Amino acid sequence: MFSSESTDNLAFIARQLSGMTPNMSIEDGLDQLSRETPDTYAADVTYLKGLLNGSDTLGPKLGTNPYAALSRLMPSANAARDTLFKEFVAYVQQSKIIFETYWAGVIGLMWYLAAVSTVA
């Protein structure tokens, strides 16, 4: 999928954004995040702003842009734009959990195979 650090950063920004958006628009939330978050997350906030505006640029440390389809869809979303982007933000948060769950399963399987090989 994509590296853990990029997933951590996007999930952090998504969590912050979802906490802000019930009271403000997505654009205002991203603007506030760009002012208030540490420089570590600046590239991630800029990436999300680009997705919202239809830019197809690569995200930080994501490799091939996994969200390119969303960036093509956003300019035509019109009235549903905020709702669609809020759903995307929720997806980013869930993808972090899913990524970590699968990775923990792979690591657990490797430890199990190592233990069985050692005992055998």
C-alpha positions as CSV (number, residue, x, y, z in Angstrom):
1,M,0.0,0.0,0.0
2,F,2.1,3.0,1.2
3,S,4.7,3.6,3.9
4,S,3.7,3.8,7.5
5,E,5.0,7.3,8.0
6,S,2.9,8.7,5.2
7,T,-0.1,6.9,6.6
8,D,0.5,8.3,10.1
9,N,0.8,11.9,8.8
10,L,-2.3,11.7,6.6
11,A,-4.3,10.0,9.4
12,F,-3.2,12.6,11.9
13,I,-4.3,15.5,9.5
14,A,-7.5,13.6,8.7
15,R,-8.3,13.2,12.5
16,Q,-7.6,16.9,13.1
17,L,-9.7,17.9,10.1
18,S,-12.7,15.7,11.0
19,G,-12.7,17.3,14.5
20,M,-12.9,20.8,12.9
21,T,-15.3,20.3,10.0
22,P,-18.6,20.1,11.9
23,N,-18.1,23.8,12.8
24,M,-16.4,25.0,9.6
25,S,-15.9,24.3,5.9
26,I,-13.2,22.0,4.6
27,E,-11.2,24.9,3.1
28,D,-11.3,26.8,6.4
29,G,-10.3,23.7,8.3
30,L,-7.3,23.1,6.0
31,D,-6.3,26.7,6.2
32,Q,-6.4,26.6,10.0
33,L,-4.4,23.3,10.0
34,S,-1.8,24.8,7.7
35,R,-1.3,27.6,10.2
36,E,-1.4,25.6,13.4
37,T,0.2,22.2,12.7
38,P,4.0,21.6,12.9
39,D,6.1,21.9,9.7
40,T,6.3,18.0,9.6
41,Y,2.7,18.0,8.4
42,A,2.8,20.9,6.0
43,A,3.3,18.7,2.9
44,D,0.3,16.6,3.9
45,V,-2.0,19.6,4.4
46,T,-0.8,21.0,1.1
47,Y,-1.5,17.6,-0.5
48,L,-5.1,17.5,0.9
49,K,-5.7,21.1,-0.3
50,G,-4.5,20.0,-3.8
51,L,-6.9,17.0,-3.8
52,L,-9.7,19.3,-2.8
53,N,-8.9,21.7,-5.6
54,G,-8.5,18.9,-8.2
55,S,-4.7,18.9,-8.4
56,D,-3.2,15.5,-9.4
57,T,0.2,16.0,-7.7
58,L,1.8,13.2,-5.8
59,G,1.4,13.1,-2.1
60,P,4.3,13.1,0.3
61,K,6.0,9.7,0.4
62,L,2.9,8.0,-1.2
63,G,4.6,6.8,-4.4
64,T,2.0,6.6,-7.1
65,N,-0.8,8.8,-6.1
66,P,-3.5,6.4,-4.6
67,Y,-6.0,9.3,-4.5
68,A,-5.7,10.6,-8.0
69,A,-9.3,9.5,-8.9
70,L,-10.6,11.7,-6.0
71,S,-8.7,14.7,-7.3
72,R,-10.3,14.2,-10.7
73,L,-13.7,13.9,-9.1
74,M,-13.6,16.9,-6.8
75,P,-14.0,19.7,-9.3
76,S,-17.3,18.2,-10.5
77,A,-18.7,17.5,-7.1
78,N,-20.1,21.0,-6.7
79,A,-22.7,20.9,-3.9
80,A,-21.6,17.5,-2.5
81,R,-18.0,18.6,-2.4
82,D,-17.7,19.0,1.4
83,T,-19.6,15.8,2.1
84,L,-17.5,13.8,-0.4
85,F,-14.3,15.2,1.1
86,K,-15.5,14.4,4.7
87,E,-16.1,10.8,3.6
88,F,-12.6,10.7,2.1
89,V,-11.2,12.0,5.4
90,A,-13.0,9.2,7.2
91,Y,-11.6,6.7,4.7
92,V,-8.0,7.9,5.4
93,Q,-8.5,7.4,9.1
94,Q,-9.9,3.9,8.5
95,S,-7.1,3.0,6.1
96,K,-4.6,3.6,8.8
97,I,-6.3,1.2,11.1
98,I,-6.7,-1.4,8.4
99,F,-3.0,-1.0,7.3
100,E,-1.8,-1.5,10.9
101,T,-4.1,-4.5,11.4
102,Y,-2.9,-6.3,8.3
103,W,0.7,-5.5,9.1
104,A,0.3,-6.8,12.6
105,G,-1.1,-10.0,11.1
106,V,1.9,-10.4,8.8
107,I,4.3,-9.9,11.6
108,G,2.4,-12.3,13.9
109,L,2.5,-15.0,11.1
110,M,6.2,-14.5,10.7
111,W,6.8,-14.9,14.4
112,Y,4.6,-18.0,14.5
113,L,6.5,-19.6,11.6
114,A,9.8,-18.8,13.2
115,A,8.6,-20.4,16.5
116,V,7.3,-23.5,14.8
117,S,10.6,-23.8,12.8
118,T,12.6,-23.5,15.9
119,V,10.6,-26.1,17.8
120,A,10.7,-28.5,14.9
